[in-house]
Amino acid sequence: MSAFGRRNGSSGMGAPARPQFGVARPMRGGAEAAKAATPTAFGGDQFPPLPGEEAALPAADSSNNKQADAMTRLADRVNGVHEGNYQAEGFEASVHKIKEQVLPRLLERVDPEAAATLSKDELSEEFRPIILEVLAELKVTLNRREQFALEKVLIDELLGFGPLEELLNDPDVSDIMVNGPDQTYIEKKGKLQLAPIRFRDESHLFQIAQRIVNQVGRRVDQTTPLADARLKDGSRVNVIVPPLSLRGTAISIRKFSEKPITIDMLKDFGSMSEKMATALKIAGACRMNIVISGGTGSGKTTMLNALSKMIDPGERVLTIEDAAELRLQQPHWLPLETRPPNLEGQGAITIGDLVKNALRMRPDRIILGEIRGAECFDLLAAMNTGHDGSMCTLHANSPRECLGRMENMILMGDIKIPKEAISRQIAESVDIIVQVKRLRDGSRRTTNITEVIGMEGDVIVTQELFKFEYLDETDDGKIIGEFRPSGLRPYTLEKARQFGFDQAYLEACL
């Protein structure tokens, strides 16, 4: 008998035997152990979960699930069959087939010069009876919906950019990438997908590419197979044709929002925090020299346009670009554009030439769309000669790499200056580096706002004001992170004080 009046190993009242504390149980192994380790039997039936341990279980399980999902994605990528070329079907295919029959006969009855002077709506009215006449000749009967679709396709073909018109009019499409006549990709909400269009053949696509570049006085052919251009709405276009492009003519269009983007809108999109937005507004208003750094499609130009909203309306602003795409929101703004060489290789005007000329045009600020070479030195000279508040963009992965690229770009030129002198000039000219990135979920975030303090030996010293910290991601792949201020007193506080923003700037950065 035990001290409780029961025999050892007995629970009394006919209940099943209950092991005493310290009684050994056989260890499990292999499949048995795996079964016991399931969430429903945490620690096995030998060690039931303590209060609070159950709450920790789903996290461990979810991390295992995430790991399994990651490995599944890898396997899908290895074995997956990817989308290829788009094939029109059904209604769309029939309309395009009829268009091929109607278009030659329509061109016989239309004066192209007279048609070019009409708007699309006026041309639709003029074309309607002619199209019906041609359809009657071809003995083709269409319903009202098919007639409207045919009219639109024909007018896009004659006055617009053919199949591209549909994508250009879609506000959700931000990038259009044509890889030859049979394959076109678009970007929607940061993700690439195959577009539901195709061109008739290579000559059809090449004709549309020529129409785009001819609008801005450029040309593209086998002698000049590369061309940068812009559309009427400011969208940027790059064209590359055979023999450089092996799959036919390639057109890349970067569309810009019709509505001007502001810093507050970027904040509402989740690109930055409230404090970061305040700091950037003050930096733009207080004439700090700002360099916007990032990768392709990360939002550098959008950020530059948003910062330009903070420029005083009384300041004279000059913008210098290869293909004019900046759309500043100021009244006193003069855009300048470079010029490529002619057929003889003469007459080229570079960004460096325009920067030197801009200094004679009494600018308050000089803004460069993108620096790629030795013109970086001319911009630094402008920043150092009384043109505070100048801005530019360049390609780099981090603020530190941005400074290194600026040094390298100047060294690539013919300027014979020691590297230490170049570093010193960069440190004295640049105030703020804004790093923007497009994350893998398609979102664009401002990941760093960094100050350039000065030189320490032969190294440029920087101080981080804000940083985006990656935390986790949701089940549907959306990245979760936090914009964290460093809590340091900003070195550029003195510039903010001159404009009366010192207190607001200090509160935003701490």
Contacts in CASP RR format, 6 or more apart in sequence:
PFRMAT RR
TARGET T0000
AUTHOR 0000-0000-0000
METHOD contacts of the structure
MODEL  1
MSAFGRRNGSSGMGAPARPQFGVARPMRGGAEAAKAATPTAFGGDQFPPL
PGEEAALPAADSSNNKQADAMTRLADRVNGVHEGNYQAEGFEASVHKIKE
QVLPRLLERVDPEAAATLSKDELSEEFRPIILEVLAELKVTLNRREQFAL
EKVLIDELLGFGPLEELLNDPDVSDIMVNGPDQTYIEKKGKLQLAPIRFR
DESHLFQIAQRIVNQVGRRVDQTTPLADARLKDGSRVNVIVPPLSLRGTA
ISIRKFSEKPITIDMLKDFGSMSEKMATALKIAGACRMNIVISGGTGSGK
TTMLNALSKMIDPGERVLTIEDAAELRLQQPHWLPLETRPPNLEGQGAIT
IGDLVKNALRMRPDRIILGEIRGAECFDLLAAMNTGHDGSMCTLHANSPR
ECLGRMENMILMGDIKIPKEAISRQIAESVDIIVQVKRLRDGSRRTTNIT
EVIGMEGDVIVTQELFKFEYLDETDDGKIIGEFRPSGLRPYTLEKARQFG
FDQAYLEACL
1 7 0 8 1.000
2 8 0 8 1.000
6 12 0 8 1.000
8 20 0 8 1.000
9 17 0 8 1.000
9 18 0 8 1.000
9 19 0 8 1.000
9 20 0 8 1.000
10 17 0 8 1.000
11 17 0 8 1.000
11 18 0 8 1.000
19 25 0 8 1.000
25 46 0 8 1.000
28 36 0 8 1.000
35 41 0 8 1.000
36 43 0 8 1.000
36 44 0 8 1.000
36 45 0 8 1.000
37 43 0 8 1.000
37 44 0 8 1.000
39 57 0 8 1.000
39 58 0 8 1.000
39 61 0 8 1.000
42 48 0 8 1.000
42 49 0 8 1.000
42 53 0 8 1.000
42 54 0 8 1.000
42 57 0 8 1.000
43 49 0 8 1.000
49 57 0 8 1.000
83 194 0 8 1.000
84 183 0 8 1.000
84 194 0 8 1.000
85 182 0 8 1.000
85 183 0 8 1.000
85 198 0 8 1.000
86 182 0 8 1.000
86 183 0 8 1.000
86 184 0 8 1.000
86 194 0 8 1.000
86 195 0 8 1.000
86 196 0 8 1.000
86 197 0 8 1.000
86 198 0 8 1.000
87 198 0 8 1.000
88 96 0 8 1.000
88 196 0 8 1.000
88 198 0 8 1.000
91 146 0 8 1.000
91 149 0 8 1.000
92 196 0 8 1.000
94 146 0 8 1.000
95 146 0 8 1.000
95 149 0 8 1.000
95 150 0 8 1.000
95 153 0 8 1.000
96 153 0 8 1.000
98 135 0 8 1.000
98 140 0 8 1.000
98 142 0 8 1.000
98 146 0 8 1.000
98 150 0 8 1.000
99 150 0 8 1.000
99 153 0 8 1.000
99 154 0 8 1.000
99 157 0 8 1.000
100 200 0 8 1.000
101 138 0 8 1.000
101 140 0 8 1.000
102 131 0 8 1.000
102 134 0 8 1.000
102 135 0 8 1.000
102 138 0 8 1.000
102 150 0 8 1.000
102 154 0 8 1.000
103 154 0 8 1.000
103 157 0 8 1.000
105 134 0 8 1.000
105 137 0 8 1.000
105 138 0 8 1.000
106 127 0 8 1.000
106 130 0 8 1.000
106 131 0 8 1.000
106 134 0 8 1.000
106 154 0 8 1.000
109 130 0 8 1.000
109 133 0 8 1.000
109 134 0 8 1.000
110 127 0 8 1.000
110 130 0 8 1.000
110 158 0 8 1.000
112 158 0 8 1.000
115 123 0 8 1.000
115 126 0 8 1.000
115 158 0 8 1.000
115 159 0 8 1.000
116 159 0 8 1.000
118 126 0 8 1.000
120 155 0 8 1.000
120 159 0 8 1.000
123 155 0 8 1.000
123 158 0 8 1.000
123 159 0 8 1.000
124 151 0 8 1.000
124 155 0 8 1.000
127 151 0 8 1.000
127 154 0 8 1.000
127 155 0 8 1.000
128 151 0 8 1.000
131 147 0 8 1.000
131 150 0 8 1.000
131 151 0 8 1.000
131 154 0 8 1.000
132 147 0 8 1.000
135 141 0 8 1.000
135 142 0 8 1.000
142 150 0 8 1.000
153 162 0 8 1.000
156 162 0 8 1.000
156 163 0 8 1.000
156 165 0 8 1.000
156 166 0 8 1.000
160 211 0 8 1.000
161 168 0 8 1.000
161 208 0 8 1.000
161 211 0 8 1.000
161 212 0 8 1.000
162 208 0 8 1.000
163 184 0 8 1.000
163 197 0 8 1.000
163 198 0 8 1.000
163 199 0 8 1.000
164 176 0 8 1.000
164 178 0 8 1.000
164 197 0 8 1.000
164 208 0 8 1.000
164 251 0 8 1.000
164 253 0 8 1.000
166 197 0 8 1.000
167 173 0 8 1.000
167 176 0 8 1.000
167 184 0 8 1.000
167 186 0 8 1.000
167 195 0 8 1.000
167 197 0 8 1.000
168 176 0 8 1.000
168 231 0 8 1.000
168 235 0 8 1.000
168 253 0 8 1.000
168 255 0 8 1.000
171 257 0 8 1.000
171 258 0 8 1.000
172 188 0 8 1.000
172 189 0 8 1.000
173 186 0 8 1.000
173 187 0 8 1.000
173 188 0 8 1.000
173 255 0 8 1.000
174 187 0 8 1.000
174 188 0 8 1.000
174 190 0 8 1.000
174 254 0 8 1.000
174 255 0 8 1.000
175 186 0 8 1.000
175 187 0 8 1.000
175 252 0 8 1.000
175 253 0 8 1.000
175 254 0 8 1.000
175 255 0 8 1.000
175 297 0 8 1.000
176 184 0 8 1.000
176 185 0 8 1.000
176 186 0 8 1.000
176 195 0 8 1.000
176 251 0 8 1.000
176 252 0 8 1.000
176 253 0 8 1.000
176 255 0 8 1.000
177 184 0 8 1.000
177 185 0 8 1.000
177 186 0 8 1.000
177 187 0 8 1.000
177 192 0 8 1.000
177 250 0 8 1.000
177 251 0 8 1.000
177 252 0 8 1.000
177 253 0 8 1.000
178 184 0 8 1.000
178 199 0 8 1.000
178 205 0 8 1.000
178 249 0 8 1.000
178 250 0 8 1.000
178 251 0 8 1.000
178 252 0 8 1.000
179 185 0 8 1.000
179 247 0 8 1.000
179 250 0 8 1.000
180 199 0 8 1.000
180 202 0 8 1.000
180 205 0 8 1.000
180 245 0 8 1.000
180 247 0 8 1.000
180 248 0 8 1.000
180 249 0 8 1.000
180 250 0 8 1.000
181 198 0 8 1.000
181 199 0 8 1.000
181 200 0 8 1.000
181 201 0 8 1.000
181 202 0 8 1.000
181 204 0 8 1.000
181 205 0 8 1.000
181 248 0 8 1.000
181 249 0 8 1.000
182 198 0 8 1.000
182 199 0 8 1.000
183 194 0 8 1.000
183 198 0 8 1.000
183 247 0 8 1.000
184 194 0 8 1.000
184 195 0 8 1.000
184 197 0 8 1.000
184 198 0 8 1.000
185 192 0 8 1.000
185 193 0 8 1.000
185 194 0 8 1.000
185 195 0 8 1.000
186 192 0 8 1.000
186 193 0 8 1.000
186 195 0 8 1.000
187 193 0 8 1.000
189 442 0 8 1.000
190 438 0 8 1.000
190 442 0 8 1.000
190 443 0 8 1.000
191 442 0 8 1.000
199 205 0 8 1.000
199 208 0 8 1.000
202 248 0 8 1.000
202 249 0 8 1.000
205 248 0 8 1.000
205 249 0 8 1.000
205 251 0 8 1.000
206 241 0 8 1.000
206 249 0 8 1.000
208 251 0 8 1.000
209 220 0 8 1.000
209 239 0 8 1.000
209 241 0 8 1.000
209 249 0 8 1.000
209 251 0 8 1.000
210 219 0 8 1.000
210 220 0 8 1.000
210 221 0 8 1.000
212 229 0 8 1.000
212 231 0 8 1.000
212 237 0 8 1.000
212 239 0 8 1.000
212 251 0 8 1.000
213 219 0 8 1.000
213 220 0 8 1.000
213 227 0 8 1.000
213 229 0 8 1.000
213 237 0 8 1.000
213 239 0 8 1.000
215 229 0 8 1.000
215 231 0 8 1.000
215 232 0 8 1.000
216 229 0 8 1.000
216 230 0 8 1.000
216 323 0 8 1.000
218 227 0 8 1.000
218 228 0 8 1.000
218 229 0 8 1.000
218 340 0 8 1.000
219 227 0 8 1.000
220 226 0 8 1.000
220 227 0 8 1.000
220 239 0 8 1.000
220 241 0 8 1.000
221 241 0 8 1.000
222 241 0 8 1.000
222 242 0 8 1.000
222 243 0 8 1.000
223 343 0 8 1.000
224 340 0 8 1.000
225 240 0 8 1.000
225 241 0 8 1.000
225 242 0 8 1.000
225 243 0 8 1.000
225 244 0 8 1.000
225 245 0 8 1.000
226 238 0 8 1.000
226 239 0 8 1.000
226 240 0 8 1.000
226 244 0 8 1.000
227 238 0 8 1.000
227 239 0 8 1.000
227 240 0 8 1.000
228 236 0 8 1.000
228 237 0 8 1.000
228 238 0 8 1.000
228 322 0 8 1.000
228 323 0 8 1.000
229 237 0 8 1.000
229 238 0 8 1.000
229 239 0 8 1.000
229 323 0 8 1.000
230 236 0 8 1.000
230 237 0 8 1.000
230 323 0 8 1.000
230 324 0 8 1.000
230 325 0 8 1.000
231 237 0 8 1.000
231 253 0 8 1.000
233 255 0 8 1.000
233 256 0 8 1.000
233 258 0 8 1.000
234 256 0 8 1.000
234 324 0 8 1.000
234 325 0 8 1.000
234 327 0 8 1.000
235 253 0 8 1.000
235 254 0 8 1.000
235 255 0 8 1.000
235 256 0 8 1.000
235 325 0 8 1.000
236 253 0 8 1.000
236 254 0 8 1.000
236 256 0 8 1.000
236 323 0 8 1.000
236 325 0 8 1.000
237 251 0 8 1.000
237 252 0 8 1.000
237 253 0 8 1.000
237 254 0 8 1.000
237 323 0 8 1.000
238 251 0 8 1.000
238 252 0 8 1.000
239 249 0 8 1.000
239 250 0 8 1.000
239 251 0 8 1.000
239 252 0 8 1.000
240 249 0 8 1.000
240 250 0 8 1.000
241 248 0 8 1.000
241 249 0 8 1.000
241 250 0 8 1.000
242 248 0 8 1.000
242 249 0 8 1.000
254 297 0 8 1.000
254 325 0 8 1.000
256 301 0 8 1.000
256 302 0 8 1.000
256 325 0 8 1.000
256 327 0 8 1.000
257 302 0 8 1.000
260 305 0 8 1.000
260 309 0 8 1.000
260 327 0 8 1.000
260 329 0 8 1.000
261 302 0 8 1.000
261 305 0 8 1.000
261 306 0 8 1.000
262 306 0 8 1.000
262 309 0 8 1.000
263 272 0 8 1.000
263 277 0 8 1.000
263 280 0 8 1.000
263 281 0 8 1.000
263 306 0 8 1.000
263 307 0 8 1.000
263 309 0 8 1.000
263 310 0 8 1.000
264 277 0 8 1.000
265 306 0 8 1.000
266 272 0 8 1.000
266 277 0 8 1.000
266 302 0 8 1.000
266 303 0 8 1.000
266 306 0 8 1.000
266 446 0 8 1.000
267 273 0 8 1.000
267 274 0 8 1.000
267 276 0 8 1.000
267 277 0 8 1.000
269 444 0 8 1.000
270 443 0 8 1.000
270 445 0 8 1.000
271 436 0 8 1.000
271 443 0 8 1.000
271 444 0 8 1.000
271 445 0 8 1.000
271 446 0 8 1.000
272 280 0 8 1.000
272 445 0 8 1.000
272 446 0 8 1.000
272 466 0 8 1.000
272 483 0 8 1.000
273 466 0 8 1.000
273 483 0 8 1.000
275 466 0 8 1.000
275 483 0 8 1.000
275 485 0 8 1.000
275 508 0 8 1.000
275 509 0 8 1.000
276 446 0 8 1.000
276 449 0 8 1.000
276 466 0 8 1.000
276 483 0 8 1.000
276 508 0 8 1.000
278 504 0 8 1.000
278 505 0 8 1.000
278 508 0 8 1.000
279 449 0 8 1.000
279 465 0 8 1.000
279 466 0 8 1.000
279 505 0 8 1.000
279 508 0 8 1.000
279 509 0 8 1.000
280 307 0 8 1.000
280 310 0 8 1.000
280 434 0 8 1.000
280 446 0 8 1.000
280 449 0 8 1.000
281 310 0 8 1.000
282 496 0 8 1.000
282 501 0 8 1.000
282 504 0 8 1.000
282 505 0 8 1.000
282 508 0 8 1.000
283 290 0 8 1.000
283 307 0 8 1.000
283 431 0 8 1.000
283 432 0 8 1.000
283 492 0 8 1.000
284 290 0 8 1.000
284 307 0 8 1.000
284 310 0 8 1.000
284 311 0 8 1.000
284 389 0 8 1.000
285 310 0 8 1.000
285 311 0 8 1.000
285 312 0 8 1.000
285 499 0 8 1.000
285 501 0 8 1.000
286 492 0 8 1.000
286 495 0 8 1.000
286 496 0 8 1.000
286 498 0 8 1.000
286 499 0 8 1.000
286 501 0 8 1.000
286 505 0 8 1.000
287 365 0 8 1.000
287 388 0 8 1.000
287 389 0 8 1.000
287 495 0 8 1.000
287 499 0 8 1.000
288 388 0 8 1.000
288 389 0 8 1.000
288 431 0 8 1.000
288 432 0 8 1.000
288 492 0 8 1.000
288 495 0 8 1.000
289 383 0 8 1.000
289 388 0 8 1.000
289 389 0 8 1.000
289 390 0 8 1.000
289 391 0 8 1.000
289 429 0 8 1.000
289 430 0 8 1.000
289 431 0 8 1.000
289 432 0 8 1.000
290 307 0 8 1.000
290 389 0 8 1.000
290 391 0 8 1.000
290 430 0 8 1.000
290 431 0 8 1.000
290 432 0 8 1.000
290 433 0 8 1.000
290 434 0 8 1.000
291 391 0 8 1.000
291 392 0 8 1.000
291 393 0 8 1.000
291 394 0 8 1.000
291 402 0 8 1.000
291 406 0 8 1.000
291 430 0 8 1.000
291 432 0 8 1.000
291 433 0 8 1.000
291 434 0 8 1.000
292 300 0 8 1.000
292 303 0 8 1.000
292 304 0 8 1.000
292 307 0 8 1.000
292 391 0 8 1.000
292 392 0 8 1.000
292 393 0 8 1.000
292 394 0 8 1.000
292 433 0 8 1.000
292 434 0 8 1.000
292 436 0 8 1.000
293 300 0 8 1.000
293 393 0 8 1.000
293 394 0 8 1.000
293 395 0 8 1.000
293 396 0 8 1.000
293 398 0 8 1.000
293 399 0 8 1.000
293 401 0 8 1.000
293 402 0 8 1.000
293 433 0 8 1.000
293 434 0 8 1.000
293 435 0 8 1.000
293 436 0 8 1.000
294 300 0 8 1.000
294 393 0 8 1.000
294 394 0 8 1.000
294 395 0 8 1.000
294 396 0 8 1.000
294 397 0 8 1.000
294 402 0 8 1.000
294 435 0 8 1.000
294 436 0 8 1.000
294 437 0 8 1.000
295 395 0 8 1.000
295 396 0 8 1.000
295 397 0 8 1.000
295 436 0 8 1.000
295 437 0 8 1.000
295 438 0 8 1.000
296 395 0 8 1.000
297 438 0 8 1.000
297 444 0 8 1.000
298 436 0 8 1.000
298 437 0 8 1.000
298 438 0 8 1.000
298 444 0 8 1.000
299 436 0 8 1.000
299 438 0 8 1.000
299 444 0 8 1.000
300 370 0 8 1.000
300 393 0 8 1.000
300 436 0 8 1.000
301 325 0 8 1.000
301 326 0 8 1.000
301 369 0 8 1.000
301 393 0 8 1.000
302 444 0 8 1.000
303 393 0 8 1.000
303 434 0 8 1.000
303 436 0 8 1.000
303 446 0 8 1.000
304 326 0 8 1.000
304 367 0 8 1.000
304 369 0 8 1.000
304 391 0 8 1.000
304 393 0 8 1.000
305 326 0 8 1.000
305 327 0 8 1.000
305 328 0 8 1.000
305 329 0 8 1.000
307 391 0 8 1.000
308 317 0 8 1.000
308 326 0 8 1.000
308 328 0 8 1.000
308 329 0 8 1.000
308 330 0 8 1.000
308 367 0 8 1.000
308 391 0 8 1.000
309 329 0 8 1.000
311 317 0 8 1.000
311 328 0 8 1.000
311 330 0 8 1.000
311 365 0 8 1.000
313 330 0 8 1.000
313 331 0 8 1.000
313 332 0 8 1.000
314 330 0 8 1.000
314 331 0 8 1.000
314 332 0 8 1.000
314 364 0 8 1.000
315 330 0 8 1.000
315 332 0 8 1.000
315 364 0 8 1.000
315 365 0 8 1.000
316 332 0 8 1.000
316 334 0 8 1.000
316 362 0 8 1.000
316 363 0 8 1.000
316 364 0 8 1.000
316 365 0 8 1.000
317 328 0 8 1.000
317 330 0 8 1.000
317 332 0 8 1.000
317 333 0 8 1.000
317 334 0 8 1.000
317 363 0 8 1.000
317 364 0 8 1.000
317 365 0 8 1.000
317 366 0 8 1.000
317 367 0 8 1.000
318 333 0 8 1.000
318 334 0 8 1.000
318 335 0 8 1.000
318 336 0 8 1.000
318 358 0 8 1.000
318 361 0 8 1.000
318 363 0 8 1.000
318 365 0 8 1.000
318 366 0 8 1.000
318 367 0 8 1.000
319 326 0 8 1.000
319 328 0 8 1.000
319 333 0 8 1.000
319 334 0 8 1.000
319 335 0 8 1.000
319 336 0 8 1.000
319 367 0 8 1.000
319 368 0 8 1.000
319 369 0 8 1.000
320 336 0 8 1.000
320 337 0 8 1.000
320 338 0 8 1.000
320 351 0 8 1.000
320 354 0 8 1.000
320 355 0 8 1.000
320 358 0 8 1.000
320 366 0 8 1.000
320 367 0 8 1.000
320 368 0 8 1.000
320 369 0 8 1.000
321 335 0 8 1.000
321 336 0 8 1.000
321 337 0 8 1.000
321 338 0 8 1.000
321 351 0 8 1.000
321 368 0 8 1.000
321 369 0 8 1.000
321 370 0 8 1.000
322 337 0 8 1.000
322 338 0 8 1.000
322 351 0 8 1.000
322 370 0 8 1.000
323 337 0 8 1.000
324 335 0 8 1.000
324 336 0 8 1.000
324 337 0 8 1.000
325 369 0 8 1.000
326 335 0 8 1.000
326 367 0 8 1.000
326 369 0 8 1.000
328 335 0 8 1.000
328 367 0 8 1.000
334 361 0 8 1.000
336 354 0 8 1.000
336 358 0 8 1.000
338 348 0 8 1.000
338 349 0 8 1.000
338 350 0 8 1.000
338 351 0 8 1.000
338 353 0 8 1.000
338 354 0 8 1.000
339 347 0 8 1.000
339 348 0 8 1.000
339 349 0 8 1.000
340 348 0 8 1.000
341 347 0 8 1.000
341 348 0 8 1.000
350 375 0 8 1.000
351 368 0 8 1.000
351 371 0 8 1.000
351 372 0 8 1.000
351 375 0 8 1.000
351 378 0 8 1.000
352 374 0 8 1.000
352 375 0 8 1.000
352 378 0 8 1.000
355 366 0 8 1.000
355 368 0 8 1.000
355 375 0 8 1.000
355 378 0 8 1.000
355 379 0 8 1.000
355 382 0 8 1.000
356 378 0 8 1.000
358 366 0 8 1.000
358 382 0 8 1.000
359 366 0 8 1.000
359 382 0 8 1.000
359 385 0 8 1.000
359 387 0 8 1.000
363 387 0 8 1.000
364 387 0 8 1.000
365 387 0 8 1.000
365 388 0 8 1.000
365 389 0 8 1.000
365 390 0 8 1.000
365 391 0 8 1.000
366 379 0 8 1.000
366 382 0 8 1.000
366 387 0 8 1.000
366 390 0 8 1.000
367 390 0 8 1.000
367 391 0 8 1.000
367 392 0 8 1.000
368 375 0 8 1.000
368 379 0 8 1.000
368 390 0 8 1.000
368 391 0 8 1.000
368 392 0 8 1.000
368 393 0 8 1.000
369 392 0 8 1.000
369 393 0 8 1.000
370 392 0 8 1.000
370 393 0 8 1.000
370 394 0 8 1.000
370 395 0 8 1.000
371 379 0 8 1.000
371 392 0 8 1.000
371 393 0 8 1.000
371 394 0 8 1.000
371 406 0 8 1.000
371 409 0 8 1.000
372 394 0 8 1.000
372 409 0 8 1.000
373 409 0 8 1.000
373 410 0 8 1.000
373 412 0 8 1.000
373 413 0 8 1.000
374 409 0 8 1.000
374 410 0 8 1.000
374 412 0 8 1.000
374 413 0 8 1.000
374 414 0 8 1.000
374 415 0 8 1.000
376 394 0 8 1.000
376 406 0 8 1.000
376 409 0 8 1.000
376 410 0 8 1.000
377 410 0 8 1.000
377 413 0 8 1.000
377 415 0 8 1.000
377 422 0 8 1.000
379 390 0 8 1.000
379 392 0 8 1.000
380 406 0 8 1.000
380 410 0 8 1.000
380 425 0 8 1.000
380 426 0 8 1.000
380 429 0 8 1.000
380 430 0 8 1.000
382 390 0 8 1.000
383 389 0 8 1.000
383 390 0 8 1.000
383 429 0 8 1.000
383 430 0 8 1.000
384 425 0 8 1.000
384 428 0 8 1.000
384 429 0 8 1.000
394 402 0 8 1.000
394 405 0 8 1.000
394 406 0 8 1.000
394 409 0 8 1.000
395 405 0 8 1.000
396 402 0 8 1.000
396 404 0 8 1.000
396 405 0 8 1.000
396 435 0 8 1.000
398 435 0 8 1.000
398 448 0 8 1.000
399 433 0 8 1.000
399 435 0 8 1.000
399 448 0 8 1.000
399 450 0 8 1.000
399 462 0 8 1.000
399 464 0 8 1.000
400 462 0 8 1.000
402 433 0 8 1.000
402 435 0 8 1.000
403 423 0 8 1.000
403 426 0 8 1.000
403 430 0 8 1.000
403 433 0 8 1.000
403 452 0 8 1.000
403 460 0 8 1.000
403 462 0 8 1.000
406 426 0 8 1.000
406 430 0 8 1.000
407 419 0 8 1.000
407 422 0 8 1.000
407 423 0 8 1.000
407 426 0 8 1.000
410 417 0 8 1.000
410 422 0 8 1.000
411 419 0 8 1.000
411 422 0 8 1.000
419 458 0 8 1.000
420 458 0 8 1.000
423 455 0 8 1.000
423 458 0 8 1.000
423 459 0 8 1.000
423 460 0 8 1.000
424 455 0 8 1.000
426 452 0 8 1.000
426 460 0 8 1.000
427 452 0 8 1.000
427 453 0 8 1.000
427 454 0 8 1.000
427 455 0 8 1.000
427 460 0 8 1.000
427 461 0 8 1.000
428 454 0 8 1.000
430 452 0 8 1.000
431 451 0 8 1.000
431 452 0 8 1.000
431 492 0 8 1.000
431 495 0 8 1.000
432 449 0 8 1.000
432 450 0 8 1.000
432 451 0 8 1.000
432 452 0 8 1.000
432 492 0 8 1.000
433 448 0 8 1.000
433 449 0 8 1.000
433 450 0 8 1.000
433 451 0 8 1.000
433 452 0 8 1.000
433 462 0 8 1.000
434 446 0 8 1.000
434 448 0 8 1.000
434 449 0 8 1.000
435 446 0 8 1.000
435 447 0 8 1.000
435 448 0 8 1.000
435 449 0 8 1.000
435 450 0 8 1.000
436 444 0 8 1.000
436 445 0 8 1.000
436 446 0 8 1.000
436 447 0 8 1.000
437 444 0 8 1.000
437 445 0 8 1.000
437 447 0 8 1.000
438 444 0 8 1.000
439 445 0 8 1.000
439 479 0 8 1.000
440 479 0 8 1.000
441 473 0 8 1.000
441 477 0 8 1.000
441 478 0 8 1.000
441 479 0 8 1.000
443 478 0 8 1.000
443 479 0 8 1.000
445 468 0 8 1.000
446 466 0 8 1.000
446 468 0 8 1.000
446 483 0 8 1.000
447 467 0 8 1.000
447 468 0 8 1.000
448 464 0 8 1.000
448 466 0 8 1.000
448 467 0 8 1.000
448 468 0 8 1.000
449 464 0 8 1.000
449 465 0 8 1.000
449 466 0 8 1.000
450 462 0 8 1.000
450 463 0 8 1.000
450 464 0 8 1.000
450 465 0 8 1.000
451 462 0 8 1.000
451 463 0 8 1.000
451 464 0 8 1.000
451 465 0 8 1.000
451 490 0 8 1.000
451 491 0 8 1.000
451 492 0 8 1.000
452 460 0 8 1.000
452 461 0 8 1.000
452 462 0 8 1.000
453 461 0 8 1.000
453 462 0 8 1.000
453 463 0 8 1.000
453 491 0 8 1.000
454 460 0 8 1.000
454 461 0 8 1.000
455 461 0 8 1.000
463 486 0 8 1.000
463 488 0 8 1.000
463 490 0 8 1.000
463 491 0 8 1.000
464 486 0 8 1.000
464 488 0 8 1.000
465 485 0 8 1.000
465 486 0 8 1.000
465 488 0 8 1.000
465 490 0 8 1.000
465 509 0 8 1.000
466 483 0 8 1.000
466 484 0 8 1.000
466 485 0 8 1.000
466 486 0 8 1.000
466 509 0 8 1.000
467 483 0 8 1.000
467 484 0 8 1.000
467 486 0 8 1.000
468 481 0 8 1.000
468 482 0 8 1.000
468 483 0 8 1.000
468 484 0 8 1.000
469 481 0 8 1.000
469 482 0 8 1.000
469 483 0 8 1.000
469 484 0 8 1.000
470 479 0 8 1.000
470 481 0 8 1.000
471 480 0 8 1.000
471 481 0 8 1.000
471 482 0 8 1.000
472 480 0 8 1.000
472 481 0 8 1.000
473 479 0 8 1.000
473 480 0 8 1.000
474 480 0 8 1.000
485 508 0 8 1.000
485 509 0 8 1.000
485 510 0 8 1.000
486 509 0 8 1.000
487 509 0 8 1.000
487 510 0 8 1.000
488 509 0 8 1.000
489 506 0 8 1.000
489 509 0 8 1.000
489 510 0 8 1.000
490 496 0 8 1.000
490 505 0 8 1.000
490 506 0 8 1.000
490 509 0 8 1.000
492 505 0 8 1.000
493 502 0 8 1.000
493 505 0 8 1.000
493 506 0 8 1.000
496 502 0 8 1.000
496 504 0 8 1.000
496 505 0 8 1.000
496 506 0 8 1.000
END
